[in-house]
Amino acid sequence: MNIAIFVSGSGTNCENLIKHFQDHPTVHCALVVSNRSDAYALVRAERLGIPTTIITKAELADPDKVLPVMQQYDIQFIVLAGFLPLIPDYLIEAYPRRIINLHPALLPKFGGKGMWGHYVHEAVKAAGEIETGMTVHYVSPVCDGGEIIAQFSTPLSPTDTVDDIAEKEHLLEMQHFPAVVEQVLRQTAD
């Protein structure tokens, strides 16, 4: 199964996924897509021999721009690993239950428009939460509203800073995200 990883930032999860599937018998990371030409994830992917392409936020709205790229690489599944633009309805319809996203909080808390990266961790701190975590979910037309696939949590201390919260949550991503993606791909292939 050929997967595309969509990214906007530094790409630690992207690199982790590529390495996880490097010698996999049935899953191939065929393409890394970013909406930003300066995303360090592109450098990480290229170093690991994975083709990359830029699809700007404006281009993402155009099915005639995006779908041919997906077809060119025979993409059967899309993994969002820190991709910030909303996925347009046409792409969700083209890949039903074949697009998943990683969110850095325990949805439904701290999700929705504008809730990404440090904004999420700041909201978790401001709310005085005693735990945080990560959520993997299917992408739907509602931002962060798709069916939850898996969640992992970690306890927080009142003395944790926003950076501490971010680091604890990121450790969960590094530990669990590739295995959850693999599990979903296995179920999709059956």
ZIQUIJO-V669798 format. One record per backbone hydrogen bond with DSSP energy under -0.5 kcal/mol. NH is the residue of the N-H (numbers start at 1). CO is the residue of the C=O. E is the energy in kcal/mol with one decimal. If there is no record, write none. Layout:
# ZIQUIJO-V669798
nh:NH co:CO e:E
nh:NH co:CO e:E
This chain:
# ZIQUIJO-V669798
nh:3 co:28 e:-2.8
nh:4 co:77 e:-2.3
nh:5 co:31 e:-2.5
nh:6 co:4 e:-0.6
nh:6 co:79 e:-2.6
nh:7 co:33 e:-2.9
nh:8 co:82 e:-1.3
nh:15 co:11 e:-2.8
nh:16 co:12 e:-2.2
nh:17 co:13 e:-2.5
nh:18 co:14 e:-2.6
nh:19 co:15 e:-2.6
nh:20 co:16 e:-2.1
nh:21 co:17 e:-2.2
nh:22 co:18 e:-0.5
nh:22 co:19 e:-0.8
nh:24 co:21 e:-1.5
nh:28 co:1 e:-2.8
nh:30 co:3 e:-2.0
nh:30 co:28 e:-1.2
nh:31 co:3 e:-1.2
nh:32 co:51 e:-2.1
nh:33 co:5 e:-2.7
nh:34 co:53 e:-2.1
nh:35 co:7 e:-0.9
nh:39 co:36 e:-1.4
nh:41 co:9 e:-2.2
nh:42 co:39 e:-1.6
nh:43 co:39 e:-0.6
nh:44 co:40 e:-2.1
nh:45 co:41 e:-2.6
nh:46 co:42 e:-2.5
nh:47 co:43 e:-2.4
nh:48 co:44 e:-1.1
nh:48 co:45 e:-0.5
nh:49 co:46 e:-1.6
nh:50 co:45 e:-2.6
nh:53 co:32 e:-1.9
nh:55 co:34 e:-2.6
nh:55 co:53 e:-0.5
nh:60 co:56 e:-2.4
nh:61 co:57 e:-0.7
nh:61 co:58 e:-0.8
nh:62 co:59 e:-2.1
nh:63 co:61 e:-0.7
nh:65 co:62 e:-1.7
nh:66 co:62 e:-2.0
nh:67 co:63 e:-1.9
nh:69 co:65 e:-0.6
nh:69 co:66 e:-0.6
nh:70 co:66 e:-2.0
nh:71 co:67 e:-2.4
nh:72 co:68 e:-2.6
nh:73 co:69 e:-1.5
nh:74 co:71 e:-1.4
nh:75 co:70 e:-2.9
nh:76 co:2 e:-2.9
nh:77 co:2 e:-1.2
nh:78 co:98 e:-2.9
nh:79 co:4 e:-2.8
nh:80 co:78 e:-0.5
nh:80 co:100 e:-3.3
nh:81 co:6 e:-2.8
nh:81 co:79 e:-0.7
nh:84 co:82 e:-0.6
nh:91 co:88 e:-0.9
nh:92 co:88 e:-1.7
nh:93 co:89 e:-2.6
nh:94 co:90 e:-1.8
nh:95 co:91 e:-1.6
nh:96 co:93 e:-0.6
nh:98 co:95 e:-2.0
nh:100 co:78 e:-2.1
nh:101 co:137 e:-2.9
nh:102 co:80 e:-1.0
nh:103 co:135 e:-3.1
nh:105 co:103 e:-1.1
nh:107 co:105 e:-1.3
nh:109 co:106 e:-1.5
nh:111 co:108 e:-0.8
nh:115 co:112 e:-2.2
nh:116 co:114 e:-1.1
nh:119 co:116 e:-1.6
nh:120 co:116 e:-0.6
nh:120 co:117 e:-1.0
nh:121 co:117 e:-1.4
nh:122 co:118 e:-2.8
nh:123 co:119 e:-1.8
nh:124 co:120 e:-2.4
nh:125 co:121 e:-2.2
nh:126 co:122 e:-2.7
nh:127 co:123 e:-1.9
nh:128 co:125 e:-1.4
nh:129 co:124 e:-1.8
nh:132 co:154 e:-2.3
nh:134 co:152 e:-2.3
nh:135 co:103 e:-2.6
nh:136 co:150 e:-2.8
nh:137 co:101 e:-2.2
nh:138 co:147 e:-2.6
nh:139 co:99 e:-2.6
nh:140 co:142 e:-0.5
nh:143 co:141 e:-0.5
nh:145 co:142 e:-2.7
nh:149 co:136 e:-3.1
nh:150 co:136 e:-1.7
nh:152 co:134 e:-1.8
nh:154 co:132 e:-2.8
nh:156 co:130 e:-3.0
nh:160 co:157 e:-1.9
nh:165 co:161 e:-2.4
nh:166 co:162 e:-2.5
nh:167 co:163 e:-2.4
nh:168 co:164 e:-2.6
nh:169 co:165 e:-2.5
nh:170 co:166 e:-2.5
nh:171 co:167 e:-2.0
nh:172 co:168 e:-1.2
nh:173 co:169 e:-1.7
nh:174 co:170 e:-2.5
nh:175 co:171 e:-2.0
nh:176 co:172 e:-2.8
nh:177 co:173 e:-2.1
nh:180 co:176 e:-2.1
nh:181 co:177 e:-2.6
nh:182 co:178 e:-2.6
nh:183 co:179 e:-2.3
nh:184 co:180 e:-2.5
nh:185 co:181 e:-2.6
nh:186 co:182 e:-2.4
nh:187 co:183 e:-2.2
nh:188 co:184 e:-2.4
nh:189 co:185 e:-2.2
nh:190 co:186 e:-1.2
